[in-house]
Amino acid sequence: MWGAVATIFEKWQTEIEGVCLNGPVVRNVMLEYVATPSNITFPNPNQGYGIFEQDVLNRMLLTPFNA
């Protein structure tokens, strides 16, 4: 997960210069792409906010960020 966050951070810094990417911003960006199984209520203390699937990172890297 840390690798995904680092990759997103680098992409953000490249595309949107001068904008601070902090913890809440990263969380909101990640939550847009989290899958939530229908049989679990989220946020869940055991499961967090859902499942971040690795193939989603590829889609994120191909899509430009909107500032």
N, CA, C and O atoms as a MOPAC input file, in Angstrom:
PM7 MOZYME 1SCF
protein

 N      0.81300 1    -1.18900 1     0.00000 1
 C      0.00000 1     0.00000 1     0.00000 1
 C      0.85800 1     1.25400 1     0.00000 1
 O      0.53500 1     2.23800 1    -0.66600 1
 N      1.96400 1     1.21300 1     0.75800 1
 C      2.83400 1     2.39200 1     0.78900 1
 C      3.41000 1     2.69600 1    -0.58400 1
 O      3.58600 1     3.86000 1    -0.94100 1
 N      3.70600 1     1.65800 1    -1.35500 1
 C      4.20700 1     1.86700 1    -2.71900 1
 C      3.17300 1     2.55700 1    -3.58900 1
 O      3.51000 1     3.42700 1    -4.39200 1
 N      1.90900 1     2.16700 1    -3.43100 1
 C      0.83000 1     2.81400 1    -4.18700 1
 C      0.71600 1     4.28300 1    -3.80000 1
 O      0.57600 1     5.14500 1    -4.66900 1
 N      0.77400 1     4.57100 1    -2.51900 1
 C      0.67900 1     5.95400 1    -2.05400 1
 C      1.86000 1     6.76800 1    -2.57300 1
 O      1.67900 1     7.90500 1    -3.00800 1
 N      3.05800 1     6.20700 1    -2.53400 1
 C      4.23600 1     6.91700 1    -3.03500 1
 C      4.11800 1     7.19500 1    -4.53100 1
 O      4.49900 1     8.27100 1    -4.99300 1
 N      3.60000 1     6.24800 1    -5.27600 1
 C      3.42200 1     6.42300 1    -6.71300 1
 C      2.39200 1     7.50800 1    -6.99900 1
 O      2.59200 1     8.33900 1    -7.88500 1
 N      1.29900 1     7.50100 1    -6.25800 1
 C      0.26700 1     8.53200 1    -6.42500 1
 C      0.83000 1     9.89700 1    -6.05900 1
 O      0.55500 1    10.88500 1    -6.73900 1
 N      1.61700 1     9.95900 1    -4.98800 1
 C      2.23400 1    11.21300 1    -4.56900 1
 C      3.13300 1    11.76500 1    -5.67400 1
 O      3.08300 1    12.95500 1    -5.98300 1
 N      3.95000 1    10.90400 1    -6.26600 1
 C      4.84700 1    11.35100 1    -7.33600 1
 C      4.06400 1    11.85100 1    -8.53800 1
 O      4.40900 1    12.88000 1    -9.11900 1
 N      3.01000 1    11.13200 1    -8.91700 1
 C      2.16200 1    11.55600 1   -10.04800 1
 C      1.53100 1    12.90700 1    -9.74800 1
 O      1.50800 1    13.78500 1   -10.61000 1
 N      1.02500 1    13.08000 1    -8.54600 1
 C      0.39300 1    14.33600 1    -8.14400 1
 C      1.38200 1    15.48400 1    -8.25600 1
 O      1.05500 1    16.53400 1    -8.81000 1
 N      2.59300 1    15.29400 1    -7.73300 1
 C      3.60300 1    16.34500 1    -7.76200 1
 C      3.99700 1    16.71000 1    -9.19200 1
 O      4.30900 1    17.86800 1    -9.46900 1
 N      3.98600 1    15.74100 1   -10.09500 1
 C      4.33300 1    15.98800 1   -11.49300 1
 C      3.22100 1    16.75100 1   -12.20600 1
 O      3.49600 1    17.66500 1   -12.98400 1
 N      1.97200 1    16.38200 1   -11.94700 1
 C      0.84800 1    16.97400 1   -12.66700 1
 C      0.33800 1    18.28000 1   -12.06300 1
 O     -0.11300 1    19.16500 1   -12.79000 1
 N      0.40600 1    18.40200 1   -10.75800 1
 C     -0.16500 1    19.57400 1   -10.08700 1
 C      0.91600 1    20.18600 1    -9.20700 1
 O      0.96700 1    19.92600 1    -8.00500 1
 N      1.77800 1    20.99600 1    -9.80600 1
 C      2.88100 1    21.59100 1    -9.06000 1
 C      2.36900 1    22.63400 1    -8.08200 1
 O      1.41300 1    23.35700 1    -8.36400 1
 N      3.00800 1    22.69900 1    -6.94800 1
 C      2.69300 1    23.71400 1    -5.95700 1
 C      1.48300 1    23.41400 1    -5.09100 1
 O      1.11200 1    24.23400 1    -4.25000 1
 N      0.86200 1    22.26400 1    -5.27500 1
 C     -0.28500 1    21.88400 1    -4.45800 1
 C      0.18800 1    20.88900 1    -3.41000 1
 O      0.84600 1    19.90000 1    -3.73500 1
 N     -0.14600 1    21.15100 1    -2.16200 1
 C      0.27800 1    20.27900 1    -1.07500 1
 C     -0.58200 1    19.02300 1    -1.04700 1
 O     -1.80800 1    19.10100 1    -0.96800 1
 N      0.05700 1    17.88700 1    -1.11300 1
 C     -0.64000 1    16.60600 1    -1.02200 1
 C     -0.41600 1    16.07700 1     0.38500 1
 O      0.66400 1    15.57700 1     0.69800 1
 N     -1.43500 1    16.18400 1     1.23800 1
 C     -1.30400 1    15.74900 1     2.62200 1
 C     -2.13400 1    14.49000 1     2.86800 1
 O     -2.79300 1    13.98600 1     1.95800 1
 N     -2.09900 1    13.99500 1     4.08600 1
 C     -2.80000 1    12.75600 1     4.42500 1
 C     -4.26500 1    12.73600 1     4.06300 1
 O     -4.71000 1    11.78900 1     3.41400 1
 N     -5.05500 1    13.76100 1     4.46200 1
 C     -6.47700 1    13.74800 1     4.10200 1
 C     -6.71600 1    13.76600 1     2.59300 1
 O     -7.65800 1    13.13600 1     2.11100 1
 N     -5.87800 1    14.47700 1     1.84500 1
 C     -6.04100 1    14.51500 1     0.38900 1
 C     -5.75300 1    13.14400 1    -0.20500 1
 O     -6.49900 1    12.66800 1    -1.06100 1
 N     -4.66900 1    12.50400 1     0.24600 1
 C     -4.34300 1    11.16300 1    -0.25000 1
 C     -5.46900 1    10.19700 1     0.08500 1
 O     -5.86400 1     9.39000 1    -0.75700 1
 N     -5.99000 1    10.27100 1     1.30500 1
 C     -7.08900 1     9.38400 1     1.70700 1
 C     -8.29600 1     9.57000 1     0.79600 1
 O     -8.89700 1     8.58900 1     0.36000 1
 N     -8.65400 1    10.80500 1     0.50700 1
 C     -9.80800 1    11.06000 1    -0.35600 1
 C     -9.58000 1    10.56700 1    -1.77400 1
 O    -10.49600 1    10.03200 1    -2.39800 1
 N     -8.37000 1    10.74000 1    -2.28900 1
 C     -8.05600 1    10.22800 1    -3.62500 1
 C     -8.17000 1     8.70900 1    -3.63400 1
 O     -8.77400 1     8.13800 1    -4.54200 1
 N     -7.59300 1     8.05200 1    -2.62800 1
 C     -7.63500 1     6.59000 1    -2.56000 1
 C     -9.06400 1     6.07300 1    -2.39600 1
 O     -9.42700 1     5.06100 1    -2.99600 1
 N     -9.87800 1     6.76100 1    -1.58700 1
 C    -11.24200 1     6.29100 1    -1.33900 1
 C    -12.10500 1     6.32000 1    -2.59600 1
 O    -13.08900 1     5.58600 1    -2.68800 1
 N    -11.74800 1     7.15800 1    -3.55800 1
 C    -12.49200 1     7.17100 1    -4.82000 1
 C    -12.35200 1     5.84900 1    -5.56200 1
 O    -13.21400 1     5.48700 1    -6.36300 1
 N    -11.26100 1     5.12700 1    -5.29700 1
 C    -10.94300 1     3.90800 1    -6.04200 1
 C    -11.05200 1     2.63700 1    -5.21600 1
 O    -10.66400 1     1.56800 1    -5.68900 1
 N    -11.56600 1     2.72200 1    -3.99900 1
 C    -11.65400 1     1.55400 1    -3.12000 1
 C    -12.92800 1     0.76700 1    -3.42400 1
 O    -14.00600 1     1.34400 1    -3.56400 1
 N    -12.79400 1    -0.54400 1    -3.52400 1
 C    -13.94500 1    -1.42100 1    -3.72900 1
 C    -14.50600 1    -1.81000 1    -2.37400 1
 O    -13.75400 1    -2.13300 1    -1.45400 1
 N    -15.81900 1    -1.78000 1    -2.25000 1
 C    -16.46300 1    -2.15300 1    -0.99600 1
 C    -17.41800 1    -3.32000 1    -1.24400 1
 O    -18.45600 1    -3.14500 1    -1.88200 1
 N    -17.07500 1    -4.50400 1    -0.74400 1
 C    -17.97600 1    -5.65000 1    -0.88800 1
 C    -19.33000 1    -5.34700 1    -0.24400 1
 O    -19.39500 1    -4.68600 1     0.79200 1
 N    -20.38600 1    -5.82200 1    -0.85100 1
 C    -21.74100 1    -5.50200 1    -0.38600 1
 C    -22.10000 1    -6.14000 1     0.95000 1
 O    -23.02100 1    -5.67100 1     1.61900 1
 N    -21.40300 1    -7.19000 1     1.35300 1
 C    -21.76700 1    -7.87400 1     2.59300 1
 C    -21.06600 1    -7.30600 1     3.83000 1
 O    -21.20800 1    -7.86200 1     4.92000 1
 N    -20.31300 1    -6.20900 1     3.68500 1
 C    -19.61400 1    -5.59000 1     4.80700 1
 C    -19.99700 1    -4.11700 1     4.87500 1
 O    -20.06500 1    -3.44300 1     3.84700 1
 N    -20.24600 1    -3.61700 1     6.08000 1
 C    -20.53800 1    -2.20500 1     6.26500 1
 C    -19.22600 1    -1.45400 1     6.45700 1
 O    -18.38200 1    -1.86400 1     7.25300 1
 N    -19.05800 1    -0.36000 1     5.73300 1
 C    -17.82500 1     0.42500 1     5.81000 1
 C    -18.12700 1     1.81500 1     6.32500 1
 O    -19.23800 1     2.29100 1     6.09000 1
 N    -17.20100 1     2.52600 1     7.03000 1
 C    -15.91600 1     1.99100 1     7.46100 1
 C    -16.08900 1     0.91800 1     8.51900 1
 O    -17.01000 1     0.96800 1     9.33400 1
 N    -15.20200 1    -0.03900 1     8.49200 1
 C    -15.25000 1    -1.20700 1     9.34900 1
 C    -13.92800 1    -1.29800 1    10.10300 1
 O    -12.87200 1    -1.22100 1     9.47500 1
 N    -13.94500 1    -1.45900 1    11.43400 1
 C    -12.68900 1    -1.52000 1    12.20000 1
 C    -11.73700 1    -2.62100 1    11.73900 1
 O    -10.52100 1    -2.47800 1    11.87000 1
 N    -12.27000 1    -3.70900 1    11.20500 1
 C    -11.42100 1    -4.81700 1    10.76000 1
 C    -11.01800 1    -4.70700 1     9.29300 1
 O     -9.97100 1    -5.22400 1     8.90400 1
 N    -11.82700 1    -4.04600 1     8.47900 1
 C    -11.59000 1    -3.99400 1     7.04400 1
 C    -11.23300 1    -2.59300 1     6.53500 1
 O    -10.91100 1    -2.43600 1     5.35700 1
 N    -11.28300 1    -1.58000 1     7.39300 1
 C    -10.98300 1    -0.22000 1     6.94300 1
 C    -12.10000 1     0.32500 1     6.07500 1
 O    -13.27900 1     0.15700 1     6.38800 1
 N    -11.73000 1     0.97300 1     4.99300 1
 C    -12.71100 1     1.59300 1     4.09500 1
 C    -13.03400 1     0.72900 1     2.89300 1
 O    -13.91200 1     1.08000 1     2.10600 1
 N    -12.35500 1    -0.38000 1     2.73200 1
 C    -12.61000 1    -1.25400 1     1.59100 1
 C    -11.31600 1    -1.86700 1     1.09900 1
 O    -10.33300 1    -1.95200 1     1.83500 1
 N    -11.32700 1    -2.29500 1    -0.16300 1
 C    -10.19200 1    -3.00500 1    -0.74200 1
 C     -9.64000 1    -2.18200 1    -1.90300 1
 O    -10.37000 1    -1.83600 1    -2.83200 1
 N     -8.35100 1    -1.87200 1    -1.84200 1
 C     -7.68600 1    -1.19000 1    -2.94000 1
 C     -7.02300 1    -2.24700 1    -3.79400 1
 O     -6.04000 1    -2.86000 1    -3.37900 1
 N     -7.55300 1    -2.46400 1    -4.98300 1
 C     -7.03400 1    -3.50600 1    -5.86500 1
 C     -5.86600 1    -2.97000 1    -6.67900 1
 O     -5.88700 1    -1.81900 1    -7.11400 1
 N     -4.85900 1    -3.78900 1    -6.88700 1
 C     -3.63200 1    -3.35900 1    -7.53400 1
 C     -3.86600 1    -2.85500 1    -8.95500 1
 O     -3.20800 1    -1.90600 1    -9.38100 1
 N     -4.78800 1    -3.46700 1    -9.70000 1
 C     -5.01900 1    -3.01000 1   -11.07800 1
 C     -5.60800 1    -1.59600 1   -11.12000 1
 O     -5.53000 1    -0.91700 1   -12.14400 1
 N     -6.19500 1    -1.15700 1   -10.00700 1
 C     -6.73100 1     0.19800 1    -9.93600 1
 C     -5.59500 1     1.21400 1   -10.04300 1
 O     -5.77700 1     2.28600 1   -10.62000 1
 N     -4.43000 1     0.88700 1    -9.49500 1
 C     -3.29700 1     1.80100 1    -9.55600 1
 C     -2.93100 1     2.10500 1   -11.00800 1
 O     -2.62300 1     3.24900 1   -11.34100 1
 N     -2.96300 1     1.09800 1   -11.86900 1
 C     -2.67400 1     1.32900 1   -13.29000 1
 C     -3.66700 1     2.30600 1   -13.89700 1
 O     -3.27500 1     3.19500 1   -14.65300 1
 N     -4.94400 1     2.15500 1   -13.57900 1
 C     -5.95300 1     3.08600 1   -14.09600 1
 C     -5.72100 1     4.49100 1   -13.56000 1
 O     -5.87200 1     5.46800 1   -14.29300 1
 N     -5.35400 1     4.60100 1   -12.28000 1
 C     -5.08800 1     5.91100 1   -11.68800 1
 C     -3.91600 1     6.59200 1   -12.39500 1
 O     -3.94400 1     7.80000 1   -12.63100 1
 N     -2.89400 1     5.81500 1   -12.72800 1
 C     -1.71700 1     6.39700 1   -13.36300 1
 C     -1.99200 1     6.84000 1   -14.79200 1
 O     -1.30800 1     7.72400 1   -15.30800 1
 N     -2.97400 1     6.24200 1   -15.43200 1
 C     -3.32400 1     6.61500 1   -16.80800 1
 C     -4.32500 1     7.75600 1   -16.87900 1
 O     -4.52200 1     8.33800 1   -17.94600 1
 N     -4.96000 1     8.08700 1   -15.76100 1
 C     -5.97100 1     9.14200 1   -15.72400 1
 C     -5.38400 1    10.39200 1   -15.09100 1
 O     -4.81100 1    10.31900 1   -14.00400 1
 N     -5.51700 1    11.56200 1   -15.76300 1
 C     -4.99100 1    12.78200 1   -15.14200 1
 C     -5.78100 1    13.18800 1   -13.91000 1
 O     -6.99700 1    13.00700 1   -13.85200 1
 N     -5.07800 1    13.74100 1   -12.92000 1
 C     -5.74500 1    14.26200 1   -11.72900 1
 C     -6.40700 1    15.59100 1   -12.04800 1
 O     -5.90300 1    16.36500 1   -12.86200 1
 N     -7.52300 1    15.84700 1   -11.41300 1
 C     -8.17600 1    17.16200 1   -11.51000 1
 C     -7.86500 1    17.91700 1   -10.24800 1
 O     -8.11100 1    17.42400 1    -9.14700 1
 N     -7.32400 1    19.11100 1   -10.39200 1
 C     -6.95700 1    19.90700 1    -9.22200 1
 C     -8.19100 1    20.47100 1    -8.54000 1
 O     -8.07500 1    21.17000 1    -7.53300 1

